[in-house]
Amino acid sequence: MDLQKPPPPPPPRQPEGCLVVAVRLPVRIVVLVLVVPVRMVWDVLVAAGRLLRDTVLRPFGRALLWVGKALFVWPFVALWRYVAVPVGMALAWLGNVLLVVPAVWFYRYVLTPLGHGVAWLARGVGAGLAWVYARVLCPIGYALTWLLKGIGAVLAAIGIGVYTAVAWLVRYLFVVPARWLYTWVLAPVGRAVAWCARGLGHLLGLLVTGVGVALYWTARVLFVLPALALWRWVLAPVGRFLAVVAREVGDALGHTWRVAGRISRAVGRALGTLFRWIFVEPVRWVYRTVLTPVGHAVRDAVLRPVAAGMRAVGRVTREALASARDTMRQARADFRRMVFGEPRQPAAVDRREPVAHDTRTLGRSTTALTKD
């Protein structure tokens, strides 16, 4: 909230006394006397610095730049252009002749045949290994698989017998006694406990129902019936009366609003008619009978002749300018012809383009492109 507050207004300026005014003028005079010489010295130093820069430092800098280029740049450029580049090209040629060409020959005539031989040998070894796999290892694998399947079947039969014996023992040692205990002991005891719980719950339900009925009738007699009687015999009639009154008031307001609108419309139309009779019709009559004829007369007698004169002046001016341009162009052409002679005419080229009188017409069967 403090950040949204506007800043406090500045304190009002205190009025200055005569002592402040009397001291201000001498101080300003003294400061002026002290600052003027300093500023003059500063201007002299600036002018001297500019003169020194233009007459000494800049030519000296250009000379140093030329000396630096002559001592450092141009020798290195010449060394690069006339020594390093030729030596590099010679070294590149020697490297190509001594390294690249022998390496290519060695790859093409030694390594490539050797690689083909190794590949052929590898393919032979692969074919031998494939024959060993297909003719030796696969039959041995099939035999081992059949043997393992037989051993697995025997072990499965033994496991099924053991599982059957263990299941029979578990059934008659644990399951049957547990089922008998549940059927003849635990189930009757549970039914008895459930019957006792249902009876207790029914008794509690009867008690709660009785208490609830008593509380219901008490609340109904003490609160609901008085409130219902108040609503039915007091509030509802009063509300109906107030609703009728409000509806009648609304209808009256609507009717009065519509009547007032009609009256207002009639008054507005009367005022509009009066305004039209007093102001609009006289102005329209003056415009039609006075201003329009005067305007037509001014247009026909003044504006149109003036516009025609201006167009004629513009046309004459344009023609004069065009003739002046043509004269200047002809004078330039004559001067150019007098100085340089006649221009060379371009050679005519037969483009087989039809002229106006040789084009195709409706009475001919040939076209312009098939003519000689």
C-alpha positions in Angstrom: 0.0 0.0 0.0 2.9 2.4 0.7 4.3 1.8 -2.8 1.0 2.9 -4.4 0.9 6.2 -2.6 1.8 9.3 -4.7 5.1 10.9 -3.8 4.8 13.7 -1.3 4.7 17.2 -2.8 8.0 19.2 -2.7 8.4 21.6 0.2 7.4 25.1 -0.6 10.3 27.4 -1.6 11.3 29.8 1.1 11.2 33.5 0.1 14.7 34.9 -0.5 15.8 37.9 1.6 17.7 41.0 0.5 20.9 39.7 1.9 20.9 36.7 -0.5 20.2 39.0 -3.4 23.0 41.3 -2.3 25.6 38.5 -2.0 24.6 36.7 -5.3 25.7 39.4 -7.7 29.3 39.9 -6.3 29.9 36.1 -6.2 28.8 35.7 -9.8 31.1 38.6 -10.9 34.1 37.0 -9.1 33.4 33.6 -10.6 33.1 35.1 -14.0 36.4 36.8 -13.6 38.1 33.6 -12.5 36.5 31.3 -15.2 37.1 33.5 -18.2 40.9 33.1 -18.2 40.7 29.4 -17.6 38.3 28.9 -20.6 40.5 31.0 -22.8 43.5 28.9 -21.9 41.5 25.8 -22.6 40.5 27.0 -26.0 44.1 27.9 -26.9 45.2 24.4 -25.8 42.5 22.8 -28.0 43.5 24.9 -31.0 47.1 24.1 -30.5 46.3 20.4 -30.1 44.3 20.4 -33.3 47.1 22.2 -35.2 49.7 19.8 -33.9 47.5 16.8 -34.9 46.9 18.0 -38.4 50.5 19.3 -39.1 52.7 16.9 -37.2 51.1 13.8 -35.7 49.0 12.8 -38.7 51.9 13.0 -41.2 54.2 11.4 -38.7 51.7 8.6 -38.2 51.4 8.1 -42.0 55.2 7.9 -42.3 55.4 5.4 -39.4 52.7 3.3 -41.1 54.6 3.4 -44.4 57.8 2.4 -42.7 56.0 -0.4 -40.8 54.6 -1.7 -44.1 58.1 -1.5 -45.7 59.9 -3.2 -42.9 57.3 -5.9 -41.8 54.4 -6.3 -44.3 56.0 -6.1 -47.7 59.0 -8.4 -46.9 56.7 -11.1 -45.5 54.3 -10.8 -48.5 57.3 -11.1 -50.9 58.6 -14.1 -48.9 55.2 -15.8 -49.0 54.6 -15.0 -52.7 58.0 -15.7 -54.2 59.5 -18.3 -51.7 57.0 -20.1 -49.6 54.4 -20.7 -52.3 56.9 -22.1 -54.9 58.6 -24.2 -52.2 55.3 -25.5 -51.1 54.3 -26.4 -54.6 57.6 -28.2 -55.1 57.2 -30.1 -51.9 53.7 -31.1 -52.9 54.9 -32.4 -56.2 57.7 -34.4 -54.5 55.3 -35.8 -51.9 53.0 -36.9 -54.7 55.8 -38.5 -56.7 57.6 -40.1 -53.7 54.6 -41.1 -51.5 51.2 -41.0 -53.2 52.2 -42.7 -56.4 54.1 -45.6 -54.7 51.3 -46.0 -52.2 48.7 -46.2 -54.9 50.8 -48.7 -56.9 51.4 -50.8 -53.7 47.7 -50.8 -52.9 46.6 -51.6 -56.5 49.2 -54.3 -57.3 50.1 -55.8 -53.9 47.4 -55.3 -51.3 44.4 -55.8 -53.6 45.5 -59.2 -54.9 46.6 -60.3 -51.4 43.1 -59.2 -50.1 41.4 -61.2 -52.9 43.5 -64.3 -51.9 42.7 -63.9 -48.2 39.0 -63.5 -49.1 39.0 -66.7 -51.2 40.8 -68.6 -48.4 38.2 -67.3 -45.9 35.4 -68.4 -48.1 36.9 -71.9 -48.4 37.4 -72.1 -44.6 33.8 -70.9 -44.2 32.5 -73.6 -46.5 34.5 -76.3 -44.6 33.1 -75.0 -41.3 29.6 -75.0 -42.8 30.0 -78.7 -43.9 31.3 -79.7 -40.4 28.3 -77.9 -38.9 25.8 -79.5 -41.2 27.3 -83.1 -41.3 28.8 -83.5 -37.8 27.5 -81.0 -35.3 23.8 -81.1 -36.3 23.5 -84.9 -36.0 25.3 -84.9 -32.6 22.9 -82.1 -31.4 19.9 -84.0 -32.6 21.0 -87.1 -30.7 21.7 -85.1 -27.5 18.3 -83.5 -27.8 16.5 -86.9 -28.1 18.5 -88.2 -25.1 17.6 -85.2 -23.0 13.9 -85.5 -24.0 13.9 -89.1 -22.8 15.5 -88.3 -19.5 13.1 -85.4 -19.0 10.1 -87.8 -19.7 11.4 -90.3 -17.1 11.9 -87.5 -14.5 8.5 -86.1 -15.2 6.8 -89.5 -14.6 8.7 -89.9 -11.3 7.7 -86.3 -10.3 4.0 -87.0 -11.1 4.0 -90.1 -8.9 5.7 -88.3 -6.0 3.3 -85.3 -6.4 0.2 -87.7 -6.3 1.4 -89.3 -3.1 2.2 -86.0 -1.4 -1.2 -84.6 -2.5 -3.0 -87.7 -1.0 -1.2 -87.4 2.3 -1.9 -83.7 2.5 -5.6 -84.2 1.7 -6.2 -86.9 4.3 -3.9 -85.4 7.0 -4.9 -81.7 6.8 -7.8 -80.9 4.4 -10.4 -83.5 5.5 -9.9 -82.8 9.3 -10.0 -79.0 8.6 -13.2 -79.3 6.6 -14.8 -81.4 9.4 -13.8 -78.9 12.0 -15.3 -76.0 10.0 -18.5 -77.9 9.2 -19.4 -79.3 12.7 -17.7 -76.7 15.1 -16.9 -73.3 13.6 -20.0 -72.9 11.4 -22.6 -73.6 14.2 -20.7 -71.3 16.6 -20.6 -68.5 14.0 -24.3 -68.9 13.3 -25.1 -68.6 17.0 -22.9 -65.5 17.3 -24.5 -63.9 14.2 -28.1 -64.6 15.5 -27.2 -62.9 18.8 -25.7 -59.9 16.9 -28.8 -59.6 14.8 -31.1 -59.7 17.8 -29.0 -57.0 19.6 -29.0 -54.9 16.4 -32.8 -55.2 16.1 -33.2 -54.2 19.7 -30.9 -51.2 19.2 -32.9 -50.3 16.0 -36.2 -50.3 17.9 -34.7 -48.0 20.6 -33.3 -45.6 18.1 -36.5 -45.6 16.1 -38.5 -44.8 19.2 -36.2 -42.0 20.2 -36.3 -40.7 16.6 -40.1 -40.8 16.4 -40.3 -38.9 19.7 -37.9 -36.3 18.6 -39.6 -36.0 15.2 -43.0 -35.3 16.7 -41.6 -33.0 19.3 -39.8 -30.9 16.5 -42.9 -31.1 14.3 -45.2 -29.8 17.1 -42.8 -27.2 18.4 -41.3 -25.9 15.1 -42.9 -27.3 11.9 -46.6 -26.9 12.6 -46.2 -23.2 13.9 -44.0 -22.3 10.9 -46.5 -24.0 8.5 -49.4 -22.1 10.1 -47.5 -18.9 9.9 -46.6 -19.5 6.2 -50.1 -20.6 5.3 -52.3 -18.1 7.2 -50.0 -15.0 7.4 -47.1 -14.9 5.0 -48.8 -16.5 1.9 -51.8 -14.1 2.0 -49.6 -11.1 2.6 -47.3 -12.2 -0.2 -50.2 -12.6 -2.6 -51.5 -9.1 -1.7 -48.1 -7.6 -2.2 -47.7 -9.5 -5.5 -51.0 -8.1 -6.7 -50.1 -4.6 -5.6 -46.7 -4.9 -7.3 -48.2 -6.3 -10.5 -50.7 -3.4 -10.7 -48.0 -0.9 -10.1 -45.9 -2.4 -12.8 -48.8 -2.4 -15.3 -49.6 1.2 -14.5 -46.0 2.2 -15.0 -45.8 0.4 -18.3 -49.0 2.0 -19.6 -48.0 5.5 -18.4 -44.6 4.9 -20.0 -46.2 4.1 -23.4 -48.6 7.1 -23.2 -45.7 9.4 -22.3 -43.8 8.1 -25.3 -46.7 8.9 -27.7 -47.0 12.4 -26.2 -43.3 12.9 -26.6 -43.4 11.7 -30.2 -46.2 14.1 -31.0 -44.5 17.0 -29.4 -41.3 16.2 -31.2 -43.1 15.9 -34.6 -44.8 19.3 -33.9 -41.5 20.9 -33.1 -39.8 19.4 -36.1 -42.6 20.6 -38.4 -42.4 24.1 -36.9 -38.6 24.1 -37.4 -39.0 23.0 -41.0 -41.6 25.7 -41.7 -39.6 28.4 -39.9 -36.0 27.6 -41.0 -35.6 24.7 -43.5 -38.2 25.7 -46.1 -37.0 29.3 -46.3 -33.4 28.2 -46.7 -34.4 25.6 -49.3 -36.4 28.3 -51.2 -33.5 30.7 -51.1 -31.1 27.9 -52.3 -33.4 26.9 -55.2 -34.6 30.3 -56.4 -31.6 32.5 -55.6 -28.3 30.7 -55.1 -28.7 28.0 -57.7 -29.3 30.4 -60.6 -26.6 32.7 -59.4 -24.2 29.7 -59.1 -25.1 28.5 -62.6 -24.6 32.0 -64.0 -21.2 32.3 -62.3 -20.2 28.9 -63.6 -21.3 29.6 -67.1 -20.0 33.2 -67.2 -16.8 33.0 -65.2 -15.6 29.6 -64.1 -15.9 27.7 -67.4 -14.2 30.5 -69.5 -11.4 30.7 -66.9 -11.0 26.9 -67.0 -11.0 26.9 -70.8 -8.4 29.7 -70.8 -6.2 27.8 -68.3 -6.4 24.6 -70.4 -5.5 26.6 -73.5 -2.6 28.2 -71.7 -1.5 24.8 -70.5 -1.8 23.3 -74.0 0.2 26.2 -75.5 2.8 25.8 -72.8 3.1 22.1 -73.3 3.4 22.6 -77.1 6.1 25.3 -76.6 8.0 23.0 -74.3 7.7 20.1 -76.7 8.9 22.2 -79.6 11.8 23.5 -77.5 12.8 19.9 -76.6 12.5 18.9 -80.3 14.7 21.9 -81.3 17.3 21.0 -78.6 17.3 17.4 -79.6 17.7 18.3 -83.3 20.5 20.8 -82.4 22.4 18.1 -80.4 21.9 15.6 -83.3 23.3 18.1 -85.8 26.3 18.9 -83.6 27.0 15.2 -83.0 26.8 14.6 -86.8 29.0 17.6 -87.5 31.7 16.5 -85.0 31.5 12.6 -85.2 30.0 12.1 -88.6 27.0 10.0 -89.6 26.3 7.1 -87.2 26.8 3.6 -88.5 23.5 2.0 -89.7 22.8 -1.5 -88.4 22.7 -4.3 -90.9 19.3 -5.5 -91.9 18.5 -9.0 -90.6 15.8 -11.1 -92.3 13.6 -12.3 -89.4 10.9 -13.6 -91.6 8.4 -11.3 -89.9 5.4 -10.5 -92.1 4.6 -6.9 -92.9 1.2 -5.3 -92.8 0.1 -6.0 -96.4 1.5 -9.6 -96.4 -0.3 -10.9 -93.3 -2.9 -13.6 -93.5 -6.4 -12.6 -94.6 -9.7 -14.4 -94.7 -9.6 -14.7 -98.5 -6.2 -16.5 -98.6 -5.3 -20.0 -97.7 -1.7 -19.3 -96.8 -0.3 -17.9 -93.6 2.4 -15.3 -93.0 4.9 -18.0 -91.8 4.7 -20.0 -95.1 5.4 -17.1 -97.4 8.9 -16.6 -98.9 
